[in-house]
């Protein structure tokens, strides 16, 4: 079920918005140019329009849409009566993502819903668009999105490519995070910290602590080797950050409270599993050539005409699939 990752995404967006980090993997000049050209062209053709971004995340594409709209309003010849009026909505199953997108200019409303079961009427939007989002909702999601597009309107999407740069990055992250989890670092660290605090508080002798420390150091060595092999930025740097903090806390145990360390370990373990879940859901969502051919077939059978269905790439490699279909 596509909604099973909603918690992991919401946790991600809550944190991402709070600390202001962004997903560099998904931000490329070529993709941004594609959207700018696409929206500029769309807004020239239709002056009154309802537009909807699906799986909007922090609303990066909605922001581009709004900028293009502003430009096209300025460019309207003064004698042309057609006032540009766009009703702009966004949808995501993360509340944090929708809230953040709604803070951007031009947005009229937000919907928190699973894109696999859109709570929207057929033929209700002129333009439905998505970037690295709709495909997470399963193989029927594009077809369902197409149904809400009015005749003459468009569905446009940038979709994860099963041989693209983001896919490769996510695959490395998944492997690395799985390897860290397999070291049992979290239970071993809990034991070592607990034993350390017992010694500090004078409750036990050194023996239990020495054993727990030595067990944990086996896991730490495995993580050191992994970071050497994969580089410090693997899994978006979360392994390195954890590794450093773990060492720092363990070496300065006396300045920490046992309950704070226990909370920190629980939070880190949750972070790792939610990162793993998000990355794995990206791998599952990515489309290869056959999957894209299937998507296009479904859309054609629904009566849409496929205007574009091709790879979008930079000099570094494949970024995704570009799909534009007209209803
Ligand atoms: C990789 S992010 C992309 C976000 C944004 N479109 C962008 O390009 O920055 C994927 C987004 O899809 C959303 N998402 C995943 N599955 C979804 C579903 N079934 N229904 C609605 N949103 C979903 C996630 O919450 C997340 O915001």
py3Dmol code that shows the C-alpha trace and the ligand (Angstrom):
import py3Dmol

protein = """\
ATOM      1  CA  UNK A   1       0.000   0.000   0.000  1.00  0.00           C
ATOM      2  CA  UNK A   2       1.431   3.348  -1.003  1.00  0.00           C
ATOM      3  CA  UNK A   3       0.353   5.097   2.212  1.00  0.00           C
ATOM      4  CA  UNK A   4       2.652   2.934   4.343  1.00  0.00           C
ATOM      5  CA  UNK A   5       5.582   5.320   3.749  1.00  0.00           C
ATOM      6  CA  UNK A   6       3.603   8.416   4.699  1.00  0.00           C
ATOM      7  CA  UNK A   7       5.076   8.490   8.221  1.00  0.00           C
ATOM      8  CA  UNK A   8       8.646   8.329   6.931  1.00  0.00           C
ATOM      9  CA  UNK A   9       7.987  11.168   4.471  1.00  0.00           C
ATOM     10  CA  UNK A  10       6.210  13.326   7.010  1.00  0.00           C
ATOM     11  CA  UNK A  11       9.067  12.851   9.504  1.00  0.00           C
ATOM     12  CA  UNK A  12      11.494  13.799   6.735  1.00  0.00           C
ATOM     13  CA  UNK A  13       9.624  16.978   5.754  1.00  0.00           C
ATOM     14  CA  UNK A  14       9.127  18.073   9.366  1.00  0.00           C
ATOM     15  CA  UNK A  15      12.845  17.875   9.927  1.00  0.00           C
ATOM     16  CA  UNK A  16      13.869  19.164   6.497  1.00  0.00           C
ATOM     17  CA  UNK A  17      11.703  22.248   6.864  1.00  0.00           C
ATOM     18  CA  UNK A  18      12.834  22.905  10.425  1.00  0.00           C
ATOM     19  CA  UNK A  19      16.559  22.699   9.727  1.00  0.00           C
ATOM     20  CA  UNK A  20      16.271  23.998   6.158  1.00  0.00           C
ATOM     21  CA  UNK A  21      18.079  21.190   4.333  1.00  0.00           C
ATOM     22  CA  UNK A  22      17.124  20.361   0.810  1.00  0.00           C
ATOM     23  CA  UNK A  23      17.363  17.386  -1.458  1.00  0.00           C
ATOM     24  CA  UNK A  24      20.186  18.363  -3.797  1.00  0.00           C
ATOM     25  CA  UNK A  25      19.810  15.109  -5.698  1.00  0.00           C
ATOM     26  CA  UNK A  26      16.462  16.253  -7.044  1.00  0.00           C
ATOM     27  CA  UNK A  27      17.542  19.780  -7.982  1.00  0.00           C
ATOM     28  CA  UNK A  28      19.047  20.094 -11.420  1.00  0.00           C
ATOM     29  CA  UNK A  29      19.264  23.002 -13.823  1.00  0.00           C
ATOM     30  CA  UNK A  30      17.988  20.874 -16.705  1.00  0.00           C
ATOM     31  CA  UNK A  31      14.839  19.921 -14.798  1.00  0.00           C
ATOM     32  CA  UNK A  32      14.220  23.465 -13.679  1.00  0.00           C
ATOM     33  CA  UNK A  33      14.577  24.653 -17.295  1.00  0.00           C
ATOM     34  CA  UNK A  34      12.105  22.037 -18.420  1.00  0.00           C
ATOM     35  CA  UNK A  35       9.507  23.303 -15.953  1.00  0.00           C
ATOM     36  CA  UNK A  36      10.131  26.963 -16.801  1.00  0.00           C
ATOM     37  CA  UNK A  37       9.627  26.346 -20.502  1.00  0.00           C
ATOM     38  CA  UNK A  38       6.630  24.157 -19.894  1.00  0.00           C
ATOM     39  CA  UNK A  39       4.796  26.588 -17.581  1.00  0.00           C
ATOM     40  CA  UNK A  40       5.600  29.625 -19.720  1.00  0.00           C
ATOM     41  CA  UNK A  41       4.084  27.894 -22.702  1.00  0.00           C
ATOM     42  CA  UNK A  42       1.063  26.690 -20.701  1.00  0.00           C
ATOM     43  CA  UNK A  43       0.233  30.099 -19.268  1.00  0.00           C
ATOM     44  CA  UNK A  44       0.489  31.706 -22.711  1.00  0.00           C
ATOM     45  CA  UNK A  45      -2.146  29.305 -23.966  1.00  0.00           C
ATOM     46  CA  UNK A  46      -4.608  29.432 -21.091  1.00  0.00           C
ATOM     47  CA  UNK A  47      -5.383  32.506 -19.062  1.00  0.00           C
ATOM     48  CA  UNK A  48      -7.948  31.005 -16.694  1.00  0.00           C
ATOM     49  CA  UNK A  49      -6.758  27.817 -15.276  1.00  0.00           C
ATOM     50  CA  UNK A  50      -6.834  25.453 -12.317  1.00  0.00           C
ATOM     51  CA  UNK A  51      -3.466  23.896 -11.622  1.00  0.00           C
ATOM     52  CA  UNK A  52      -2.474  21.187  -9.147  1.00  0.00           C
ATOM     53  CA  UNK A  53       0.893  19.864  -8.040  1.00  0.00           C
ATOM     54  CA  UNK A  54       0.794  16.245  -6.886  1.00  0.00           C
ATOM     55  CA  UNK A  55       3.219  14.896  -4.261  1.00  0.00           C
ATOM     56  CA  UNK A  56       4.468  18.472  -3.947  1.00  0.00           C
ATOM     57  CA  UNK A  57       7.057  18.010  -1.180  1.00  0.00           C
ATOM     58  CA  UNK A  58       8.303  21.458  -0.220  1.00  0.00           C
ATOM     59  CA  UNK A  59       6.663  22.912  -3.343  1.00  0.00           C
ATOM     60  CA  UNK A  60       9.768  23.604  -5.450  1.00  0.00           C
ATOM     61  CA  UNK A  61       7.872  23.136  -8.721  1.00  0.00           C
ATOM     62  CA  UNK A  62       4.867  25.138  -7.544  1.00  0.00           C
ATOM     63  CA  UNK A  63       7.272  27.969  -6.859  1.00  0.00           C
ATOM     64  CA  UNK A  64       8.574  27.808 -10.436  1.00  0.00           C
ATOM     65  CA  UNK A  65       4.984  27.725 -11.728  1.00  0.00           C
ATOM     66  CA  UNK A  66       4.176  30.855  -9.782  1.00  0.00           C
ATOM     67  CA  UNK A  67       7.275  32.682 -11.044  1.00  0.00           C
ATOM     68  CA  UNK A  68       6.373  31.819 -14.652  1.00  0.00           C
ATOM     69  CA  UNK A  69       2.837  32.986 -14.068  1.00  0.00           C
ATOM     70  CA  UNK A  70       4.039  36.319 -12.692  1.00  0.00           C
ATOM     71  CA  UNK A  71       6.221  36.785 -15.758  1.00  0.00           C
ATOM     72  CA  UNK A  72       3.459  35.936 -18.172  1.00  0.00           C
ATOM     73  CA  UNK A  73       1.068  38.397 -16.423  1.00  0.00           C
ATOM     74  CA  UNK A  74       3.648  41.158 -16.859  1.00  0.00           C
ATOM     75  CA  UNK A  75       4.081  40.207 -20.503  1.00  0.00           C
ATOM     76  CA  UNK A  76       0.362  40.425 -21.332  1.00  0.00           C
ATOM     77  CA  UNK A  77      -0.206  43.163 -23.921  1.00  0.00           C
ATOM     78  CA  UNK A  78      -2.183  45.966 -22.245  1.00  0.00           C
ATOM     79  CA  UNK A  79      -4.921  45.919 -24.869  1.00  0.00           C
ATOM     80  CA  UNK A  80      -5.539  42.208 -24.290  1.00  0.00           C
ATOM     81  CA  UNK A  81      -8.504  41.862 -22.004  1.00  0.00           C
ATOM     82  CA  UNK A  82      -7.807  38.337 -20.926  1.00  0.00           C
ATOM     83  CA  UNK A  83      -6.929  38.656 -17.284  1.00  0.00           C
ATOM     84  CA  UNK A  84      -4.728  35.824 -16.125  1.00  0.00           C
ATOM     85  CA  UNK A  85      -6.356  33.940 -13.331  1.00  0.00           C
ATOM     86  CA  UNK A  86      -4.821  30.817 -11.933  1.00  0.00           C
ATOM     87  CA  UNK A  87      -6.169  28.783  -9.056  1.00  0.00           C
ATOM     88  CA  UNK A  88      -3.198  26.905  -7.746  1.00  0.00           C
ATOM     89  CA  UNK A  89      -3.406  23.878  -5.417  1.00  0.00           C
ATOM     90  CA  UNK A  90      -0.968  21.340  -4.037  1.00  0.00           C
ATOM     91  CA  UNK A  91      -1.303  17.809  -2.693  1.00  0.00           C
ATOM     92  CA  UNK A  92       0.941  15.516  -0.697  1.00  0.00           C
ATOM     93  CA  UNK A  93       0.344  12.869   1.933  1.00  0.00           C
ATOM     94  CA  UNK A  94       2.715  14.666   4.273  1.00  0.00           C
ATOM     95  CA  UNK A  95       0.958  17.428   6.225  1.00  0.00           C
ATOM     96  CA  UNK A  96       4.314  19.129   6.867  1.00  0.00           C
ATOM     97  CA  UNK A  97       4.995  19.232   3.111  1.00  0.00           C
ATOM     98  CA  UNK A  98       1.588  20.706   2.262  1.00  0.00           C
ATOM     99  CA  UNK A  99       1.854  23.308   5.024  1.00  0.00           C
ATOM    100  CA  UNK A 100       5.260  24.394   3.762  1.00  0.00           C
ATOM    101  CA  UNK A 101       4.085  24.620   0.147  1.00  0.00           C
ATOM    102  CA  UNK A 102       1.085  26.693   1.196  1.00  0.00           C
ATOM    103  CA  UNK A 103       3.429  29.328   2.567  1.00  0.00           C
ATOM    104  CA  UNK A 104       4.672  30.014  -0.960  1.00  0.00           C
ATOM    105  CA  UNK A 105       3.057  32.790  -2.964  1.00  0.00           C
ATOM    106  CA  UNK A 106       0.153  32.046  -5.252  1.00  0.00           C
ATOM    107  CA  UNK A 107      -1.152  28.896  -3.612  1.00  0.00           C
ATOM    108  CA  UNK A 108      -4.888  28.828  -3.038  1.00  0.00           C
ATOM    109  CA  UNK A 109      -5.249  25.558  -1.177  1.00  0.00           C
ATOM    110  CA  UNK A 110      -3.592  22.345  -0.117  1.00  0.00           C
ATOM    111  CA  UNK A 111      -4.809  18.774   0.138  1.00  0.00           C
ATOM    112  CA  UNK A 112      -3.328  16.126   2.417  1.00  0.00           C
ATOM    113  CA  UNK A 113      -4.121  12.859   0.669  1.00  0.00           C
ATOM    114  CA  UNK A 114      -2.689   9.722  -0.847  1.00  0.00           C
ATOM    115  CA  UNK A 115      -2.127  10.247  -4.564  1.00  0.00           C
ATOM    116  CA  UNK A 116      -3.151   6.605  -5.019  1.00  0.00           C
ATOM    117  CA  UNK A 117      -6.714   7.576  -4.097  1.00  0.00           C
ATOM    118  CA  UNK A 118      -7.178  11.161  -5.196  1.00  0.00           C
ATOM    119  CA  UNK A 119     -10.165  12.801  -3.477  1.00  0.00           C
ATOM    120  CA  UNK A 120     -10.861  14.942  -6.537  1.00  0.00           C
ATOM    121  CA  UNK A 121     -13.526  15.089  -9.204  1.00  0.00           C
ATOM    122  CA  UNK A 122     -12.831  13.971 -12.748  1.00  0.00           C
ATOM    123  CA  UNK A 123     -12.171  16.865 -15.161  1.00  0.00           C
ATOM    124  CA  UNK A 124     -11.493  19.325 -12.350  1.00  0.00           C
ATOM    125  CA  UNK A 125      -8.033  20.687 -13.280  1.00  0.00           C
ATOM    126  CA  UNK A 126      -6.487  22.180 -16.400  1.00  0.00           C
ATOM    127  CA  UNK A 127      -2.989  21.224 -15.459  1.00  0.00           C
ATOM    128  CA  UNK A 128      -1.747  18.502 -13.141  1.00  0.00           C
ATOM    129  CA  UNK A 129       1.983  18.223 -12.561  1.00  0.00           C
ATOM    130  CA  UNK A 130       4.405  16.292 -10.423  1.00  0.00           C
ATOM    131  CA  UNK A 131       8.130  16.004  -9.950  1.00  0.00           C
ATOM    132  CA  UNK A 132       9.570  12.782  -8.539  1.00  0.00           C
ATOM    133  CA  UNK A 133       6.310  12.216  -6.714  1.00  0.00           C
ATOM    134  CA  UNK A 134       3.306  10.690  -8.458  1.00  0.00           C
ATOM    135  CA  UNK A 135       5.156   7.422  -9.213  1.00  0.00           C
ATOM    136  CA  UNK A 136       5.462   6.738  -5.453  1.00  0.00           C
ATOM    137  CA  UNK A 137       1.722   6.181  -5.408  1.00  0.00           C
ATOM    138  CA  UNK A 138       1.848   3.063  -7.577  1.00  0.00           C
ATOM    139  CA  UNK A 139       1.327   2.089 -11.181  1.00  0.00           C
ATOM    140  CA  UNK A 140      -2.256   3.360 -11.380  1.00  0.00           C
ATOM    141  CA  UNK A 141      -1.459   6.810 -10.000  1.00  0.00           C
ATOM    142  CA  UNK A 142      -0.680   8.525 -13.316  1.00  0.00           C
ATOM    143  CA  UNK A 143      -3.855   7.140 -14.817  1.00  0.00           C
ATOM    144  CA  UNK A 144      -5.887   8.394 -11.847  1.00  0.00           C
ATOM    145  CA  UNK A 145      -4.207  11.781 -12.125  1.00  0.00           C
ATOM    146  CA  UNK A 146      -5.081  11.872 -15.835  1.00  0.00           C
ATOM    147  CA  UNK A 147      -8.755  11.474 -14.958  1.00  0.00           C
ATOM    148  CA  UNK A 148      -8.862  14.767 -13.123  1.00  0.00           C
ATOM    149  CA  UNK A 149      -7.448  16.643 -16.123  1.00  0.00           C
ATOM    150  CA  UNK A 150     -10.098  18.491 -18.149  1.00  0.00           C
ATOM    151  CA  UNK A 151     -10.300  17.807 -21.883  1.00  0.00           C
ATOM    152  CA  UNK A 152      -7.620  19.901 -23.553  1.00  0.00           C
ATOM    153  CA  UNK A 153      -5.628  20.133 -20.295  1.00  0.00           C
ATOM    154  CA  UNK A 154      -2.268  18.559 -19.564  1.00  0.00           C
ATOM    155  CA  UNK A 155      -0.604  16.132 -17.241  1.00  0.00           C
ATOM    156  CA  UNK A 156       3.151  16.719 -16.866  1.00  0.00           C
ATOM    157  CA  UNK A 157       5.583  14.754 -14.763  1.00  0.00           C
ATOM    158  CA  UNK A 158       9.244  14.193 -14.097  1.00  0.00           C
ATOM    159  CA  UNK A 159       9.537  10.598 -12.986  1.00  0.00           C
ATOM    160  CA  UNK A 160      12.336   8.635 -11.323  1.00  0.00           C
ATOM    161  CA  UNK A 161      14.386   6.639 -13.824  1.00  0.00           C
ATOM    162  CA  UNK A 162      15.427   3.115 -12.880  1.00  0.00           C
ATOM    163  CA  UNK A 163      18.878   3.768 -14.287  1.00  0.00           C
ATOM    164  CA  UNK A 164      19.213   7.394 -13.271  1.00  0.00           C
ATOM    165  CA  UNK A 165      21.580   9.257 -10.991  1.00  0.00           C
ATOM    166  CA  UNK A 166      19.047   9.538  -8.162  1.00  0.00           C
ATOM    167  CA  UNK A 167      18.345   5.821  -8.383  1.00  0.00           C
ATOM    168  CA  UNK A 168      22.044   4.991  -8.130  1.00  0.00           C
ATOM    169  CA  UNK A 169      22.470   7.367  -5.211  1.00  0.00           C
ATOM    170  CA  UNK A 170      19.495   5.838  -3.389  1.00  0.00           C
ATOM    171  CA  UNK A 171      20.743   2.314  -4.047  1.00  0.00           C
ATOM    172  CA  UNK A 172      24.102   3.142  -2.417  1.00  0.00           C
ATOM    173  CA  UNK A 173      22.280   4.735   0.528  1.00  0.00           C
ATOM    174  CA  UNK A 174      20.052   1.696   1.035  1.00  0.00           C
ATOM    175  CA  UNK A 175      23.016  -0.699   0.945  1.00  0.00           C
ATOM    176  CA  UNK A 176      25.061   1.437   3.343  1.00  0.00           C
ATOM    177  CA  UNK A 177      22.220   1.898   5.835  1.00  0.00           C
ATOM    178  CA  UNK A 178      21.445  -1.809   5.760  1.00  0.00           C
ATOM    179  CA  UNK A 179      25.077  -2.609   6.449  1.00  0.00           C
ATOM    180  CA  UNK A 180      25.126  -0.222   9.415  1.00  0.00           C
ATOM    181  CA  UNK A 181      21.956  -1.798  10.842  1.00  0.00           C
ATOM    182  CA  UNK A 182      23.482  -5.266  10.396  1.00  0.00           C
ATOM    183  CA  UNK A 183      26.404  -4.319  12.652  1.00  0.00           C
ATOM    184  CA  UNK A 184      23.877  -4.100  15.531  1.00  0.00           C
ATOM    185  CA  UNK A 185      25.422  -0.779  16.475  1.00  0.00           C
ATOM    186  CA  UNK A 186      22.258   0.476  18.188  1.00  0.00           C
ATOM    187  CA  UNK A 187      21.775  -2.343  20.729  1.00  0.00           C
ATOM    188  CA  UNK A 188      25.545  -2.576  21.234  1.00  0.00           C
ATOM    189  CA  UNK A 189      25.835   1.169  21.846  1.00  0.00           C
ATOM    190  CA  UNK A 190      22.932   1.067  24.313  1.00  0.00           C
ATOM    191  CA  UNK A 191      24.704  -1.662  26.279  1.00  0.00           C
ATOM    192  CA  UNK A 192      28.060   0.109  26.202  1.00  0.00           C
ATOM    193  CA  UNK A 193      26.607   3.457  27.317  1.00  0.00           C
ATOM    194  CA  UNK A 194      24.560   1.831  30.075  1.00  0.00           C
ATOM    195  CA  UNK A 195      27.627  -0.010  31.327  1.00  0.00           C
ATOM    196  CA  UNK A 196      29.664   3.210  31.129  1.00  0.00           C
ATOM    197  CA  UNK A 197      27.153   5.119  33.270  1.00  0.00           C
ATOM    198  CA  UNK A 198      27.084   2.264  35.800  1.00  0.00           C
ATOM    199  CA  UNK A 199      30.853   2.579  36.201  1.00  0.00           C
ATOM    200  CA  UNK A 200      30.692   6.386  36.424  1.00  0.00           C
ATOM    201  CA  UNK A 201      28.038   6.156  39.127  1.00  0.00           C
ATOM    202  CA  UNK A 202      30.099   3.615  41.033  1.00  0.00           C
ATOM    203  CA  UNK A 203      27.442   0.901  40.737  1.00  0.00           C
ATOM    204  CA  UNK A 204      29.657  -1.763  39.136  1.00  0.00           C
ATOM    205  CA  UNK A 205      33.262  -2.525  38.379  1.00  0.00           C
ATOM    206  CA  UNK A 206      34.929  -2.175  34.975  1.00  0.00           C
ATOM    207  CA  UNK A 207      34.399  -5.746  33.745  1.00  0.00           C
ATOM    208  CA  UNK A 208      30.931  -5.429  32.173  1.00  0.00           C
ATOM    209  CA  UNK A 209      31.889  -2.101  30.669  1.00  0.00           C
ATOM    210  CA  UNK A 210      35.104  -3.436  29.084  1.00  0.00           C
ATOM    211  CA  UNK A 211      33.175  -6.305  27.478  1.00  0.00           C
ATOM    212  CA  UNK A 212      30.403  -4.017  26.164  1.00  0.00           C
ATOM    213  CA  UNK A 213      32.974  -1.518  24.888  1.00  0.00           C
ATOM    214  CA  UNK A 214      34.870  -4.212  23.051  1.00  0.00           C
ATOM    215  CA  UNK A 215      31.642  -5.586  21.486  1.00  0.00           C
ATOM    216  CA  UNK A 216      30.656  -2.111  20.305  1.00  0.00           C
ATOM    217  CA  UNK A 217      34.097  -1.436  18.874  1.00  0.00           C
ATOM    218  CA  UNK A 218      33.648  -4.360  16.448  1.00  0.00           C
ATOM    219  CA  UNK A 219      30.579  -2.600  15.021  1.00  0.00           C
ATOM    220  CA  UNK A 220      32.362   0.765  15.024  1.00  0.00           C
ATOM    221  CA  UNK A 221      35.245  -0.731  13.023  1.00  0.00           C
ATOM    222  CA  UNK A 222      32.790  -2.059  10.442  1.00  0.00           C
ATOM    223  CA  UNK A 223      31.228   1.395  10.117  1.00  0.00           C
ATOM    224  CA  UNK A 224      34.686   3.002   9.808  1.00  0.00           C
ATOM    225  CA  UNK A 225      35.469   0.611   6.935  1.00  0.00           C
ATOM    226  CA  UNK A 226      32.138   1.364   5.280  1.00  0.00           C
ATOM    227  CA  UNK A 227      32.690   5.120   5.449  1.00  0.00           C
ATOM    228  CA  UNK A 228      36.171   4.706   3.990  1.00  0.00           C
ATOM    229  CA  UNK A 229      34.839   2.606   1.174  1.00  0.00           C
ATOM    230  CA  UNK A 230      31.687   4.607   0.368  1.00  0.00           C
ATOM    231  CA  UNK A 231      32.841   8.108   1.262  1.00  0.00           C
ATOM    232  CA  UNK A 232      31.625  10.498   3.985  1.00  0.00           C
ATOM    233  CA  UNK A 233      28.537  11.671   2.102  1.00  0.00           C
ATOM    234  CA  UNK A 234      26.978   8.232   1.691  1.00  0.00           C
ATOM    235  CA  UNK A 235      23.315   8.156   2.777  1.00  0.00           C
ATOM    236  CA  UNK A 236      23.306  11.967   2.684  1.00  0.00           C
ATOM    237  CA  UNK A 237      25.927  12.105   5.429  1.00  0.00           C
ATOM    238  CA  UNK A 238      23.725  10.711   8.197  1.00  0.00           C
ATOM    239  CA  UNK A 239      26.046   7.761   8.892  1.00  0.00           C
ATOM    240  CA  UNK A 240      29.079  10.017   9.290  1.00  0.00           C
ATOM    241  CA  UNK A 241      27.180  12.402  11.550  1.00  0.00           C
ATOM    242  CA  UNK A 242      26.036   9.520  13.770  1.00  0.00           C
ATOM    243  CA  UNK A 243      29.536   8.009  13.831  1.00  0.00           C
ATOM    244  CA  UNK A 244      31.100  11.298  14.927  1.00  0.00           C
ATOM    245  CA  UNK A 245      28.455  12.038  17.559  1.00  0.00           C
ATOM    246  CA  UNK A 246      28.711   8.504  18.915  1.00  0.00           C
ATOM    247  CA  UNK A 247      32.483   8.827  19.358  1.00  0.00           C
ATOM    248  CA  UNK A 248      32.170  12.269  20.898  1.00  0.00           C
ATOM    249  CA  UNK A 249      29.505  11.206  23.402  1.00  0.00           C
ATOM    250  CA  UNK A 250      31.272   7.996  24.325  1.00  0.00           C
ATOM    251  CA  UNK A 251      34.533   9.823  24.991  1.00  0.00           C
ATOM    252  CA  UNK A 252      32.881  12.501  27.144  1.00  0.00           C
ATOM    253  CA  UNK A 253      30.320  10.363  28.927  1.00  0.00           C
ATOM    254  CA  UNK A 254      30.612  12.328  32.159  1.00  0.00           C
ATOM    255  CA  UNK A 255      29.068  15.470  30.614  1.00  0.00           C
ATOM    256  CA  UNK A 256      25.895  13.703  29.452  1.00  0.00           C
ATOM    257  CA  UNK A 257      22.792  12.362  31.175  1.00  0.00           C
ATOM    258  CA  UNK A 258      22.003   8.678  30.629  1.00  0.00           C
ATOM    259  CA  UNK A 259      18.417   9.458  29.594  1.00  0.00           C
ATOM    260  CA  UNK A 260      19.567  12.000  26.981  1.00  0.00           C
ATOM    261  CA  UNK A 261      21.892   9.459  25.421  1.00  0.00           C
ATOM    262  CA  UNK A 262      19.112   6.858  25.419  1.00  0.00           C
ATOM    263  CA  UNK A 263      16.768   9.317  23.656  1.00  0.00           C
ATOM    264  CA  UNK A 264      19.428  10.271  21.166  1.00  0.00           C
ATOM    265  CA  UNK A 265      20.069   6.621  20.274  1.00  0.00           C
ATOM    266  CA  UNK A 266      16.330   5.997  19.825  1.00  0.00           C
ATOM    267  CA  UNK A 267      15.986   9.061  17.605  1.00  0.00           C
ATOM    268  CA  UNK A 268      18.984   8.074  15.506  1.00  0.00           C
ATOM    269  CA  UNK A 269      17.668   4.561  15.045  1.00  0.00           C
ATOM    270  CA  UNK A 270      14.308   5.998  13.919  1.00  0.00           C
ATOM    271  CA  UNK A 271      16.102   8.383  11.549  1.00  0.00           C
ATOM    272  CA  UNK A 272      18.054   5.536  10.006  1.00  0.00           C
ATOM    273  CA  UNK A 273      15.010   3.379   9.451  1.00  0.00           C
ATOM    274  CA  UNK A 274      12.919   6.213   8.062  1.00  0.00           C
ATOM    275  CA  UNK A 275      15.771   7.237   5.709  1.00  0.00           C
ATOM    276  CA  UNK A 276      16.081   3.616   4.602  1.00  0.00           C
ATOM    277  CA  UNK A 277      12.333   3.392   4.022  1.00  0.00           C
ATOM    278  CA  UNK A 278      12.283   6.571   1.921  1.00  0.00           C
ATOM    279  CA  UNK A 279      15.238   5.485  -0.182  1.00  0.00           C
ATOM    280  CA  UNK A 280      13.754   2.031  -0.694  1.00  0.00           C
ATOM    281  CA  UNK A 281      10.413   3.542  -1.716  1.00  0.00           C
ATOM    282  CA  UNK A 282      12.288   5.596  -4.325  1.00  0.00           C
ATOM    283  CA  UNK A 283      13.890   2.446  -5.732  1.00  0.00           C
ATOM    284  CA  UNK A 284      10.484   0.754  -5.877  1.00  0.00           C
ATOM    285  CA  UNK A 285       8.880   3.757  -7.575  1.00  0.00           C
ATOM    286  CA  UNK A 286      11.475   4.266 -10.319  1.00  0.00           C
ATOM    287  CA  UNK A 287      10.435   3.359 -13.850  1.00  0.00           C
ATOM    288  CA  UNK A 288      12.431   1.565 -16.503  1.00  0.00           C
ATOM    289  CA  UNK A 289      11.659   1.752 -20.235  1.00  0.00           C
ATOM    290  CA  UNK A 290       8.994  -0.957 -20.053  1.00  0.00           C
ATOM    291  CA  UNK A 291       7.266   0.639 -17.092  1.00  0.00           C
ATOM    292  CA  UNK A 292       7.140   3.984 -18.929  1.00  0.00           C
ATOM    293  CA  UNK A 293       5.783   2.288 -22.055  1.00  0.00           C
ATOM    294  CA  UNK A 294       3.075   0.763 -19.846  1.00  0.00           C
ATOM    295  CA  UNK A 295       2.235   4.154 -18.308  1.00  0.00           C
ATOM    296  CA  UNK A 296       1.941   5.707 -21.776  1.00  0.00           C
ATOM    297  CA  UNK A 297      -0.233   2.830 -22.960  1.00  0.00           C
ATOM    298  CA  UNK A 298      -2.592   3.313 -20.013  1.00  0.00           C
ATOM    299  CA  UNK A 299      -2.821   7.048 -20.675  1.00  0.00           C
ATOM    300  CA  UNK A 300      -3.439   6.534 -24.378  1.00  0.00           C
ATOM    301  CA  UNK A 301      -6.190   4.013 -23.598  1.00  0.00           C
ATOM    302  CA  UNK A 302      -7.759   6.663 -21.364  1.00  0.00           C
ATOM    303  CA  UNK A 303      -7.878   8.999 -24.387  1.00  0.00           C
ATOM    304  CA  UNK A 304      -4.809  11.163 -23.730  1.00  0.00           C
ATOM    305  CA  UNK A 305      -2.228  11.872 -26.374  1.00  0.00           C
ATOM    306  CA  UNK A 306       1.406  11.545 -25.359  1.00  0.00           C
ATOM    307  CA  UNK A 307       3.301  14.676 -26.372  1.00  0.00           C
ATOM    308  CA  UNK A 308       6.599  13.716 -24.716  1.00  0.00           C
ATOM    309  CA  UNK A 309       7.887  10.601 -23.051  1.00  0.00           C
ATOM    310  CA  UNK A 310      11.644  10.634 -22.994  1.00  0.00           C
ATOM    311  CA  UNK A 311      14.693  10.747 -20.758  1.00  0.00           C
ATOM    312  CA  UNK A 312      15.875  14.026 -19.328  1.00  0.00           C
ATOM    313  CA  UNK A 313      19.631  14.114 -18.693  1.00  0.00           C
ATOM    314  CA  UNK A 314      22.528  16.331 -17.724  1.00  0.00           C
ATOM    315  CA  UNK A 315      26.209  15.876 -18.583  1.00  0.00           C
ATOM    316  CA  UNK A 316      26.444  13.790 -15.396  1.00  0.00           C
ATOM    317  CA  UNK A 317      23.874  11.241 -16.472  1.00  0.00           C
ATOM    318  CA  UNK A 318      20.179  10.457 -16.615  1.00  0.00           C
ATOM    319  CA  UNK A 319      18.024  12.556 -14.300  1.00  0.00           C
ATOM    320  CA  UNK A 320      14.607  11.074 -14.937  1.00  0.00           C
ATOM    321  CA  UNK A 321      11.755  10.624 -17.382  1.00  0.00           C
ATOM    322  CA  UNK A 322       9.906  13.592 -18.805  1.00  0.00           C
ATOM    323  CA  UNK A 323       6.260  12.935 -19.563  1.00  0.00           C
ATOM    324  CA  UNK A 324       3.688  15.326 -21.023  1.00  0.00           C
ATOM    325  CA  UNK A 325       0.247  14.067 -21.981  1.00  0.00           C
ATOM    326  CA  UNK A 326      -2.715  16.050 -23.340  1.00  0.00           C
ATOM    327  CA  UNK A 327      -6.233  15.118 -22.344  1.00  0.00           C
TER     328      UNK A 327
END
"""
ligand_1 = """\
27
LIG
C 11.090 12.757 -3.676
S 9.867 13.727 -2.910
C 9.574 14.924 -4.173
C 8.932 16.165 -3.661
C 8.763 17.281 -4.688
N 7.844 16.913 -5.728
C 10.100 17.713 -5.236
O 10.410 17.378 -6.382
O 10.855 18.347 -4.503
C 8.444 12.681 -3.005
C 7.201 13.304 -2.445
O 6.111 12.451 -2.697
C 5.268 12.399 -1.575
N 4.527 11.139 -1.680
C 5.051 9.903 -1.743
N 4.069 8.999 -1.894
C 2.912 9.693 -1.943
C 1.538 9.310 -2.072
N 1.194 8.031 -2.196
N 0.605 10.263 -2.051
C 0.947 11.582 -1.915
N 2.223 11.995 -1.787
C 3.190 11.059 -1.807
C 6.227 12.476 -0.397
O 5.611 12.906 0.794
C 7.227 13.492 -0.932
O 6.835 14.792 -0.616
"""
view = py3Dmol.view(width=600, height=400)
view.addModel(protein, "pdb")
view.setStyle({"model": 0}, {"cartoon": {"style": "trace"}})
view.addModel(ligand_1, "xyz")
view.setStyle({"model": 1}, {"stick": {}})
view.zoomTo()
view.show()
